[in-house]
Every structure is written in structure tokens, then in C-alpha cells.
Amino acid sequence: MVHPVVLDVDTGVDDACALLLAARHPDLELRAVTCVGGNAAVDQVVANTLTVLDAAGRPDVVVARGAERPLLEEAADARHVHGLDGMGDLDWPRSTRRADPRHAVEVLRDVLLEAALGRADDRVTLVPLAPLTNIALLLRTYPEVARGLRQVVFMGGAVDAGNATASAEFNVFHDPEAAAIVLDACADLDLPVTMYGLDVFYQPRVTREQAQTLIDTGNRGPAELAGRLIAFQCERVGADSATIGDAGAVCAVLEPSGVARRRLPLRVELAGTWSRGRTIVDRRDQATDLSHDPHGQSRVSADVCLEVDGDAYARLWLDTVRPDSVMPDTVEPGTRARDAVDQAQR
């Protein structure tokens, strides 16, 4: 079965790893990629995303520019992690393409409303790998898009420790209000949600040696880019291996049995001095007396990933980015975008 997917990204080294997987795996139909400010400024994110898709041989995929900044906070970035250009400063040949003229929220609306007109199998899995600003704007402005959604699988949050702060993971910390709105909207719209957080994020890993094998393929293809992304991370932290990061969330769509997940109540802390942006995952036993808890349990719940088969996901990623992997069928550039616009205007 081919899974229609849309990625929302802030590309980013780890987002680039995820884009390569989503663009090249034959069991995924990548219908669009939307961009938001996060790891880098949004215009740099757009440029990085187009470049990765070109390297992956997928110039047909619609790319759209979205929110420049969080709903309330000032914009920030993570270039100290991802390099000055947000993608490892690899001096990679840049795409000459431009983003779709529509705003990311409009592209998401059009793609999902188109999916709602088809069969149940046409419904889209939305995979946000970035601050959830675009998705919050989408679900509150156009709640009818829920008819075209199968599920939301987002990379963000943590049951345990954060990385942006001791409490908060970067994507949620960057725009906590957006994360809270998305979770609340998914509860309102009865949309299944999976949280692929830091508890599993670092476990699918690729070694320096495996990265070098990919780099040696050369030709500025997807395998070489994949290898250089891993090598950059290894060099940055002085390690013998690096995580595929956000690509793990895409693996969870392809191979859901690779993660152990538990349905748990979930909140986002919005006011704490030391804990703003923390995902509060309620792991209390159901027999616990909650009568003295002034907050009660959250009405929002998500399938929280607690364990992952890291080796299996790393193999899945490696097998997909290698040059001899089977590419998905593509369509003429812009075809899906034009079809979606036509459907929306009828």
C-alpha cells in the first residue's frame, strides 16, 4: 500500500535526512512539502528544501513557504546545530527552482481537500518535523481539511529531558502555543496523533563508515548528500555515528511496528519559567486517585513513542537513500498543485 504524505519542515540537517527518505521510498507518495521558520529562517528553509528534493530526483514535489516566526515569540534558529546555512554548510549545488506562489497553509488546504474527495486510501498522513506554526494556522482556519487526513505523526516533544532547555524539545519550545493549538484541534477533529519525540529520536544511528560509503557514490546524488549530512553531524559532536533524526518519524509511518507506543494524555506547558514548551505526558496509572489534582487529566491524548528499533530504522533509511534503491513514480512538476487548485475552486 502506498501512503500519501505531506511533510512540514524547517530544513535542517535532520529534516534533510527525512526528505530524502520520503522523496525516494516507493511506498510513500510525497504530495507536497511545506516550510516554516525554525532551524533556519524560512527563506533558507525553502532553499534547503528545494535543494534536497532536487538531489533526490524529485523536482515534481510542490514546495511552499509558510510562517516566518512563531505565533507569539520572536523568531530564533538552531544554526549552532545545523550550520550557518541550516544544512551543514556542505557547499552543495543550490536549486534554481522557486517555491509555489501559494502560502504553505493554502497548499496544505488544497492538497487535503483534494484528498477528502477520494477514497479512504487517498487520505494523507501529515508529518510535521518542525515548529507547528503552519499546522496550527491550518487546523484552526480550515478545520474541514480533517476529512482528508488519515493521521498526524509529528516529531517533537519528550517524555523525559528536552534539548532546547532541560525541559523542552526544540520544535515545541520554538512555538509552544502552536503545539498546544494543534493538539487541541486534533482532539476537536478526532484526528489520530503520534508523538515521535526525543525519547526515540537519537536511537536510529548511522556510522561514519556507512556515511563514507554513501559519500563515495559521488555524482552529487541523494546517497552522497545523505552521507555528507551524517558526516557533518559526526564531525560536529566528535562521534563515530549520528542520528537520522526526523527521518525516524517518516520511518514510523512506513514501519509503525518499529516503535512501541502508548496512548497517553498530553499537555504543553505554556507558562512555566523553567518548563515553558515542555510536553507534559501523563504516565500515571489509571487507578491513581486524581480527585486532588486541580488540573485533572488532559482531554488531549496521543500515541507517544517510548521505544524504537533503531537498527531497523537506520537500515530502512540506508536502503532507501542508496543509489540502487527503487524510486517512486513521479508526475510532471506542478501537476498535483494545479489539480488541487482546480478542485478547491470548484
Backbone torsions as a table, in degrees:
resi	resn	phi	psi	omega
1	MET	NA	131.9	177.4
2	VAL	-89.4	130.4	-177.7
3	HIS	-99.2	115.7	171.5
4	PRO	-69.0	130.8	-179.6
5	VAL	-135.9	153.7	168.3
6	VAL	-128.9	133.2	177.0
7	LEU	-105.6	138.9	171.1
8	ASP	-114.4	121.6	-164.1
9	VAL	-133.7	162.8	169.5
10	ASP	-132.4	55.6	-165.2
11	THR	-52.3	111.7	5.0
12	GLY	76.9	129.1	177.4
13	VAL	-59.0	-47.7	-176.2
14	ASP	-70.4	-35.3	174.6
15	ASP	-63.7	-38.4	178.6
16	ALA	-60.8	-40.4	176.1
17	CYS	-60.6	-40.1	179.8
18	ALA	-69.2	-40.5	179.0
19	LEU	-61.6	-41.5	178.8
20	LEU	-60.2	-41.1	179.2
21	LEU	-67.6	-48.5	-176.8
22	ALA	-66.5	-34.4	-177.8
23	ALA	-75.1	-26.2	-170.7
24	ARG	-109.8	-15.7	-176.8
25	HIS	-76.1	129.9	-175.3
26	PRO	-69.2	-14.7	179.7
27	ASP	-92.1	3.8	176.6
28	LEU	-117.7	136.2	173.3
29	GLU	-108.8	97.6	-176.6
30	LEU	-79.3	106.3	-172.5
31	ARG	-89.0	-25.2	178.0
32	ALA	-170.7	160.7	172.3
33	VAL	-131.8	126.9	177.9
34	THR	-112.0	150.1	-169.9
35	CYS	-120.7	146.1	-179.9
36	VAL	-143.4	150.1	175.1
37	GLY	-65.4	138.9	-179.8
38	GLY	-174.1	-96.5	176.7
39	ASN	-56.5	-33.1	176.4
40	ALA	-141.7	170.5	175.3
41	ALA	-62.4	152.4	-168.4
42	VAL	-61.5	-35.8	179.2
43	ASP	-66.6	-36.0	175.5
44	GLN	-68.5	-36.9	176.8
45	VAL	-60.5	-44.1	178.5
46	VAL	-61.0	-47.0	-179.6
47	ALA	-61.3	-43.3	179.2
48	ASN	-63.1	-41.5	-177.5
49	THR	-65.0	-45.9	177.6
50	LEU	-61.0	-39.3	-179.8
51	THR	-64.5	-43.7	179.6
52	VAL	-64.6	-44.0	-179.3
53	LEU	-65.6	-36.3	175.0
54	ASP	-62.9	-44.6	178.8
55	ALA	-62.1	-32.8	179.9
56	ALA	-79.6	-3.0	-178.4
57	GLY	76.4	28.6	-176.7
58	ARG	-126.1	60.0	175.8
59	PRO	-70.3	-7.5	178.9
60	ASP	-75.5	-17.2	-173.2
61	VAL	-78.9	127.3	178.1
62	VAL	-67.7	133.6	176.0
63	VAL	-122.9	133.3	-177.5
64	ALA	-131.7	144.1	178.8
65	ARG	-86.2	134.0	-179.2
66	GLY	-120.0	-141.6	-172.2
67	ALA	-64.0	136.1	178.8
68	GLU	-80.6	-27.7	-170.5
69	ARG	-148.7	164.7	176.1
70	PRO	-63.3	168.5	-178.3
71	LEU	-62.3	-39.3	-176.8
72	LEU	-122.0	-37.2	-174.5
73	GLU	-77.4	162.7	168.8
74	GLU	-70.8	154.1	177.6
75	ALA	-66.6	144.6	174.4
76	ALA	-139.8	170.9	178.1
77	ASP	-141.9	179.3	179.7
78	ALA	-129.3	43.0	-179.0
79	ARG	-67.4	-20.9	174.7
80	HIS	-64.4	-20.4	177.7
81	VAL	-98.3	-40.1	-168.4
82	HIS	-105.5	1.2	-178.7
83	GLY	93.7	163.5	-176.0
84	LEU	-61.8	-33.2	178.6
85	ASP	-92.1	3.3	179.5
86	GLY	81.7	-5.8	-175.2
87	MET	-137.0	41.2	171.0
88	GLY	84.2	3.6	-179.9
89	ASP	48.8	48.1	-173.4
90	LEU	-84.8	-5.1	-175.4
91	ASP	55.9	43.0	-178.5
92	TRP	-82.9	142.6	178.5
93	PRO	-57.4	128.9	-174.3
94	ARG	-86.4	145.5	176.7
95	SER	-65.3	146.2	174.3
96	THR	-98.7	0.2	-179.4
97	ARG	-76.1	165.6	175.8
98	ARG	-119.3	159.4	178.1
99	ALA	-70.0	158.9	173.0
100	ASP	-56.5	143.6	-178.4
101	PRO	-67.3	-20.3	179.5
102	ARG	-75.5	154.4	171.8
103	HIS	-68.2	152.5	-178.8
104	ALA	-54.6	-39.9	-178.9
105	VAL	-64.2	-35.9	177.9
106	GLU	-69.1	-38.9	177.1
107	VAL	-64.7	-45.2	177.4
108	LEU	-58.7	-44.9	177.8
109	ARG	-57.9	-49.2	-175.0
110	ASP	-65.9	-43.2	-179.4
111	VAL	-64.6	-42.4	-176.2
112	LEU	-74.7	-35.0	175.9
113	LEU	-68.3	-34.3	174.0
114	GLU	-62.9	-43.8	179.9
115	ALA	-63.4	-33.3	-179.2
116	ALA	-65.9	-20.8	-179.1
117	LEU	-81.5	-14.1	-175.4
118	GLY	-95.9	-159.2	178.8
119	ARG	-77.1	169.3	178.4
120	ALA	-58.7	-34.7	-179.4
121	ASP	-67.8	-15.1	179.6
122	ASP	-84.0	-9.8	-178.7
123	ARG	-64.5	147.7	-167.9
124	VAL	-100.0	140.1	167.1
125	THR	-91.2	121.1	179.3
126	LEU	-92.7	126.4	-175.1
127	VAL	-121.4	87.7	175.5
128	PRO	-78.2	127.7	-178.4
129	LEU	-119.7	25.7	-167.2
130	ALA	-151.4	177.0	169.0
131	PRO	-51.5	144.5	-166.6
132	LEU	-90.9	24.3	-176.4
133	THR	-59.2	-51.5	179.9
134	ASN	-58.4	-40.7	-174.2
135	ILE	-72.4	-35.8	175.7
136	ALA	-62.6	-45.8	178.2
137	LEU	-61.8	-40.7	-179.7
138	LEU	-62.3	-53.7	-170.8
139	LEU	-71.1	-27.9	176.8
140	ARG	-84.4	-29.4	-179.4
141	THR	-84.4	-38.9	-176.0
142	TYR	-130.0	66.4	-178.1
143	PRO	-60.4	-19.0	-179.7
144	GLU	-65.8	-14.8	179.2
145	VAL	-66.8	-15.2	179.2
146	ALA	-57.1	-27.5	179.2
147	ARG	-63.8	-24.7	180.0
148	GLY	-97.2	3.6	-176.8
149	LEU	-103.6	134.6	172.5
150	ARG	-86.4	-45.6	-177.0
151	GLN	-167.7	166.7	172.4
152	VAL	-119.0	124.5	176.1
153	VAL	-120.3	106.4	-174.6
154	PHE	-112.6	142.9	171.2
155	MET	-90.9	116.4	-179.7
156	GLY	169.3	162.8	175.8
157	GLY	76.6	178.2	178.5
158	ALA	-164.0	144.2	169.9
159	VAL	-78.5	-39.0	-175.3
160	ASP	-99.7	-122.2	-173.0
161	ALA	-81.2	155.9	175.0
162	GLY	-92.6	-172.3	173.1
163	ASN	-130.4	-35.1	174.4
164	ALA	-67.7	-40.0	169.3
165	THR	-135.6	178.2	177.7
166	ALA	-61.8	-24.4	-177.5
167	SER	-101.2	-34.1	-163.4
168	ALA	-116.7	139.7	172.7
169	GLU	-80.7	150.3	-169.1
170	PHE	-58.7	-49.5	-173.7
171	ASN	-60.0	-41.5	179.1
172	VAL	-75.3	-41.4	179.9
173	PHE	-61.1	-34.9	-176.8
174	HIS	-64.7	-34.3	177.8
175	ASP	-148.7	76.4	-177.0
176	PRO	-61.7	-37.1	179.9
177	GLU	-62.1	-41.2	178.8
178	ALA	-62.6	-42.8	179.2
179	ALA	-61.6	-43.3	179.5
180	ALA	-63.8	-40.3	179.8
181	ILE	-64.7	-43.4	-179.2
182	VAL	-62.3	-45.5	180.0
183	LEU	-63.9	-41.5	179.1
184	ASP	-65.3	-41.3	179.5
185	ALA	-65.8	-39.5	178.5
186	CYS	-63.2	-36.5	175.5
187	ALA	-65.8	-42.8	178.4
188	ASP	-61.5	-39.0	-172.8
189	LEU	-95.0	2.4	178.8
190	ASP	58.0	45.4	179.3
191	LEU	-98.4	127.6	175.5
192	PRO	-64.3	136.7	-177.5
193	VAL	-128.4	133.6	171.5
194	THR	-117.3	131.3	176.3
195	MET	-102.8	111.3	174.6
196	TYR	-101.0	95.3	-170.3
197	GLY	-106.9	-167.1	-175.7
198	LEU	-64.8	-19.8	-179.7
199	ASP	-63.1	-24.1	178.6
200	VAL	-120.8	-12.9	-170.9
201	PHE	-55.6	-42.7	-171.3
202	TYR	-86.6	-5.2	-169.8
203	GLN	-82.3	-37.1	173.4
204	PRO	-73.0	112.7	-171.2
205	ARG	-128.7	150.2	177.9
206	VAL	-121.5	136.8	-175.4
207	THR	-82.7	164.7	174.4
208	ARG	-58.1	-42.0	-178.2
209	GLU	-63.5	-43.3	177.2
210	GLN	-64.0	-38.6	177.9
211	ALA	-63.9	-40.8	-179.4
212	GLN	-65.2	-36.1	176.8
213	THR	-61.1	-39.8	177.3
214	LEU	-67.2	-43.3	-179.4
215	ILE	-60.8	-37.9	-176.1
216	ASP	-66.2	-14.2	176.7
217	THR	-67.5	-27.2	174.1
218	GLY	63.9	-158.0	176.4
219	ASN	65.6	14.1	179.4
220	ARG	53.5	34.3	179.2
221	GLY	-91.8	-177.0	-176.7
222	PRO	-62.8	-34.6	179.8
223	ALA	-66.1	-44.4	179.0
224	GLU	-62.3	-44.3	178.7
225	LEU	-60.5	-44.9	179.4
226	ALA	-58.1	-45.3	-179.8
227	GLY	-63.4	-40.2	-178.8
228	ARG	-69.9	-32.5	175.7
229	LEU	-64.4	-42.8	177.6
230	ILE	-67.2	-43.9	-179.0
231	ALA	-61.5	-39.2	177.2
232	PHE	-58.3	-45.2	-179.5
233	GLN	-64.9	-41.5	178.7
234	CYS	-60.3	-44.5	-179.9
235	GLU	-65.7	-39.0	-175.2
236	ARG	-62.7	-38.7	-176.3
237	VAL	-108.9	2.3	179.1
238	GLY	64.4	43.3	-177.1
239	ALA	-116.7	163.7	178.9
240	ASP	-90.6	-3.1	177.4
241	SER	-152.8	166.7	179.5
242	ALA	-145.3	155.7	179.8
243	THR	-77.2	151.2	169.7
244	ILE	-84.1	-5.2	169.3
245	GLY	58.1	-122.0	-176.6
246	ASP	-58.2	-24.5	178.7
247	ALA	-60.0	-24.5	177.2
248	GLY	-61.7	-34.0	177.9
249	ALA	-67.1	-35.1	175.5
250	VAL	-69.1	-38.7	174.9
251	CYS	-59.0	-36.7	-179.3
252	ALA	-66.9	-24.3	173.4
253	VAL	-76.2	-42.4	-178.4
254	LEU	-71.8	-44.2	-175.8
255	GLU	-129.1	75.1	-175.6
256	PRO	-62.4	-23.2	179.0
257	SER	-71.9	-8.0	179.8
258	GLY	-77.5	-9.1	176.9
259	VAL	-121.8	141.7	170.5
260	ALA	-93.6	123.9	-176.1
261	ARG	-129.3	156.7	-179.6
262	ARG	-138.0	134.0	179.3
263	ARG	-74.7	119.2	-173.4
264	LEU	-140.1	146.2	173.3
265	PRO	-63.9	146.5	-170.6
266	LEU	-144.7	136.1	173.2
267	ARG	-134.1	162.9	172.1
268	VAL	-115.2	126.7	177.9
269	GLU	-75.6	123.7	-175.9
270	LEU	-109.4	-15.1	-169.8
271	ALA	-120.2	-15.2	-172.1
272	GLY	-64.7	138.8	178.2
273	THR	-63.1	-44.8	-177.0
274	TRP	-101.8	-10.1	-170.5
275	SER	-124.3	11.4	180.0
276	ARG	-57.8	131.8	-178.8
277	GLY	89.4	-0.5	178.5
278	ARG	-75.0	139.2	171.1
279	THR	-87.7	117.6	-178.9
280	ILE	-91.1	102.6	-178.3
281	VAL	-99.0	118.4	-173.5
282	ASP	-87.2	101.9	-178.4
283	ARG	-102.8	17.1	178.9
284	ARG	-65.1	145.8	175.8
285	ASP	-60.8	142.2	-177.3
286	GLN	-63.3	-18.5	178.7
287	ALA	-83.4	-5.4	-178.9
288	THR	-62.2	136.6	177.1
289	ASP	-74.2	112.2	-178.5
290	LEU	-100.5	9.2	-173.7
291	SER	-65.9	-22.4	-179.2
292	HIS	-101.8	5.0	175.8
293	ASP	-85.9	112.1	-176.8
294	PRO	-66.0	-17.4	-178.4
295	HIS	-94.2	-26.1	-173.5
296	GLY	66.5	-172.1	177.3
297	GLN	-86.8	149.5	177.5
298	SER	-65.3	143.9	174.1
299	ARG	-77.8	-11.3	178.9
300	VAL	-94.9	135.6	174.8
301	SER	-136.2	156.0	-179.6
302	ALA	-143.2	156.6	171.0
303	ASP	-81.3	103.5	-174.2
304	VAL	-92.4	124.2	179.3
305	CYS	-76.6	122.8	-176.1
306	LEU	-110.6	-27.5	178.2
307	GLU	-142.7	154.2	-178.9
308	VAL	-142.5	146.2	170.8
309	ASP	-83.7	86.0	-173.6
310	GLY	-61.4	-39.2	-179.6
311	ASP	-63.8	-40.9	-179.0
312	ALA	-65.7	-41.6	180.0
313	TYR	-69.1	-37.8	176.6
314	ALA	-62.8	-41.2	177.8
315	ARG	-64.2	-41.7	179.0
316	LEU	-59.2	-44.0	179.6
317	TRP	-65.7	-47.3	-179.5
318	LEU	-61.1	-44.2	-178.6
319	ASP	-63.4	-28.6	-176.7
320	THR	-83.1	-37.2	-175.9
321	VAL	-84.5	-12.6	178.4
322	ARG	-63.2	151.8	-174.0
323	PRO	-65.8	-21.3	-178.6
324	ASP	-92.4	7.7	178.4
325	SER	-70.9	156.9	-177.8
326	VAL	-84.2	124.7	179.7
327	MET	-82.0	146.1	172.9
328	PRO	-69.7	158.3	173.2
329	ASP	-63.5	143.1	177.8
330	THR	-115.5	167.7	177.4
331	VAL	-122.0	166.2	178.5
332	GLU	-57.7	135.3	-179.5
333	PRO	-51.8	131.5	176.6
334	GLY	87.0	-7.7	-175.6
335	THR	-62.4	-48.9	-178.9
336	ARG	-63.7	-37.9	179.5
337	ALA	-62.0	-45.4	-179.8
338	ARG	-65.3	-41.5	178.8
339	ASP	-61.6	-41.5	-178.7
340	ALA	-64.7	-41.3	178.1
341	VAL	-62.4	-44.7	179.8
342	ASP	-58.9	-45.1	-179.1
343	GLN	-63.4	-42.7	-176.7
344	ALA	-65.9	-29.1	-176.3
345	GLN	-86.8	-8.7	-178.3
346	ARG	-79.2	NA	NA
